[in-house]
Amino acid sequence: MPAETRDLSGSVVAVTGASSGIGQATARLLVEGGAKVVLGARRADRLESLVDELGADNALAVPGDVRSPEDQAALVAAAVERFGRLDSVVADAGMGIYGGITDASDEELRTMLETNLEGTVWTVRAAVRQFRAAASGGDVVIVASVAGLRGGADEAVYAATKFGQVGLSGSLDREVRAEGIRVSTICPAGVKTEFAIGDGRTEGDPALDDYLHPEDVAFAIVTVLQQPRRLRTTLWEMWSMKQSS
Ligand SMILES: NC(=O)c1ccc[n+]([C@@H]2O[C@H](COP(=O)([O-])OP(=O)(O)OC[C@H]3O[C@@H](n4cnc5c(N)ncnc54)[C@H](OP(=O)(O)O)[C@@H]3O)[C@@H](O)[C@H]2O)c1
């Protein structure tokens, strides 16, 4: 019997990193599929523009910083207050500083560790607390990177944060599966977003044409959520056909 795709109509999904790139594309695709989205990121103006685009009935902006456990608890609380519940969380917010281990300042490395690793912990913990309180099960999707599976020169600390996300995800899967909570990690190769452009590339750089598109990663995230509840995808590594692994 073929597996049936889950309908996400009315499903409530909190998405961090929703002000640009993968998070923004994911919010759009989710609303296209009938879901309600709760949008987290620091740039409130961008979140409000996205709410205008998606419709206030479908989207809510909750500006905040993933480095703050309180802000992440507020993101989840806002979802429950506005839409009555939380079904899924997409922990996408992140940043990268590239260069040799001795090149970056203490502050730059601390910011990256706090944003990518601690920020994911605060986001995921807030959501799991809510899933447990509601005894509802739920979905946790973490956006890590292929850097979290292999690592690479000039991205040691970035890769460490991404390995950390993969470790968090795999461990959490073992901890919460029995409660009906699915934990998935998406590991994309380079994606054509502001993040990639910040990585020494400029808009229009032909190398970016070979990258994944943010909509590709959004597709993976939504596909994971649409799986029948008897299935789970713990890890999805993704590349464009032009990217060498
Ligand atoms: N692009 C790639 O090549 C690539 C490849 C593999 C994995 N990834 C991962 O994909 C995720 C999304 O990146 P992207 O490519 O979509 O880049 P992006 O367009 O730069 O988006 C990053 C998002 O993270 C948010 N963010 C950053 N720091 C934050 C903080 N302290 N608090 C709250 N939000 C914060 C940003 O919002 P504000 O600035 O408004 O707060 C923005 O919405 C990241 O985790 C990244 O590591 C990217």
The ligand as a MOL file (V3000), in Angstrom:
LIG
                    3D

  0  0  0     0  0            999 V3000
M  V30 BEGIN CTAB
M  V30 COUNTS 48 52 0 0 0
M  V30 BEGIN ATOM
M  V30 1 N 23.4860 28.9460 2.4560 0
M  V30 2 C 24.2300 27.8620 2.5660 0
M  V30 3 O 25.1730 27.6370 1.7670 0
M  V30 4 C 23.9410 26.8540 3.6390 0
M  V30 5 C 24.3820 25.5290 3.4700 0
M  V30 6 C 24.1230 24.5870 4.4530 0
M  V30 7 C 23.4210 24.9640 5.5800 0
M  V30 8 N 23.0010 26.2590 5.7320 0 CHG=1
M  V30 9 C 22.2980 26.6000 6.9600 0
M  V30 10 O 21.0000 27.0540 6.6200 0
M  V30 11 C 20.5010 27.8930 7.6690 0
M  V30 12 C 19.8480 29.1030 7.0580 0
M  V30 13 O 20.7970 29.8310 6.3290 0
M  V30 14 P 20.4700 30.5510 4.9290 0
M  V30 15 O 21.3650 29.9670 3.9250 0
M  V30 16 O 19.0180 30.5800 4.6790 0 CHG=-1
M  V30 17 O 21.0600 32.0020 5.2650 0
M  V30 18 P 20.4050 33.4430 5.4740 0
M  V30 19 O 19.5980 33.8080 4.2850 0
M  V30 20 O 21.5420 34.3140 5.8800 0
M  V30 21 O 19.4190 33.2280 6.7020 0
M  V30 22 C 19.8570 33.1100 8.0330 0
M  V30 23 C 18.6790 33.3360 8.9500 0
M  V30 24 O 19.1000 33.1330 10.2970 0
M  V30 25 C 18.6410 34.2140 11.0690 0
M  V30 26 N 19.5150 34.4570 12.2060 0
M  V30 27 C 20.8620 34.5930 12.2110 0
M  V30 28 N 21.3050 34.8620 13.4480 0
M  V30 29 C 20.1990 34.8960 14.2560 0
M  V30 30 C 19.9890 35.1440 15.6340 0
M  V30 31 N 20.9930 35.3960 16.4720 0
M  V30 32 N 18.7220 35.1040 16.1020 0
M  V30 33 C 17.6820 34.8380 15.2690 0
M  V30 34 N 17.8200 34.6140 13.9630 0
M  V30 35 C 19.0570 34.6370 13.4590 0
M  V30 36 C 18.6370 35.4070 10.1160 0
M  V30 37 O 17.7140 36.3790 10.5640 0
M  V30 38 P 18.0620 37.8120 11.2540 0
M  V30 39 O 19.3850 38.2430 10.7180 0
M  V30 40 O 16.9100 38.6710 10.8210 0
M  V30 41 O 18.0540 37.5330 12.7160 0
M  V30 42 C 18.1410 34.7490 8.8420 0
M  V30 43 O 16.7370 34.7050 8.8270 0
M  V30 44 C 21.6980 28.1810 8.5790 0
M  V30 45 O 21.5810 27.4020 9.7530 0
M  V30 46 C 22.8970 27.7410 7.7440 0
M  V30 47 O 23.9650 27.3070 8.5660 0
M  V30 48 C 23.2230 27.1870 4.7810 0
M  V30 END ATOM
M  V30 BEGIN BOND
M  V30 1 1 1 2
M  V30 2 2 2 3
M  V30 3 1 2 4
M  V30 4 1 4 5
M  V30 5 2 4 48
M  V30 6 2 5 6
M  V30 7 1 6 7
M  V30 8 2 7 8
M  V30 9 1 8 9
M  V30 10 1 8 48
M  V30 11 1 9 10
M  V30 12 1 9 46
M  V30 13 1 10 11
M  V30 14 1 11 12
M  V30 15 1 11 44
M  V30 16 1 12 13
M  V30 17 1 13 14
M  V30 18 2 14 15
M  V30 19 1 14 16
M  V30 20 1 14 17
M  V30 21 1 17 18
M  V30 22 2 18 19
M  V30 23 1 18 20
M  V30 24 1 18 21
M  V30 25 1 21 22
M  V30 26 1 22 23
M  V30 27 1 23 24
M  V30 28 1 23 42
M  V30 29 1 24 25
M  V30 30 1 25 26
M  V30 31 1 25 36
M  V30 32 1 26 27
M  V30 33 1 26 35
M  V30 34 2 27 28
M  V30 35 1 28 29
M  V30 36 1 29 30
M  V30 37 2 29 35
M  V30 38 1 30 31
M  V30 39 2 30 32
M  V30 40 1 32 33
M  V30 41 2 33 34
M  V30 42 1 34 35
M  V30 43 1 36 37
M  V30 44 1 36 42
M  V30 45 1 37 38
M  V30 46 2 38 39
M  V30 47 1 38 40
M  V30 48 1 38 41
M  V30 49 1 42 43
M  V30 50 1 44 45
M  V30 51 1 44 46
M  V30 52 1 46 47
M  V30 END BOND
M  V30 END CTAB
M  END
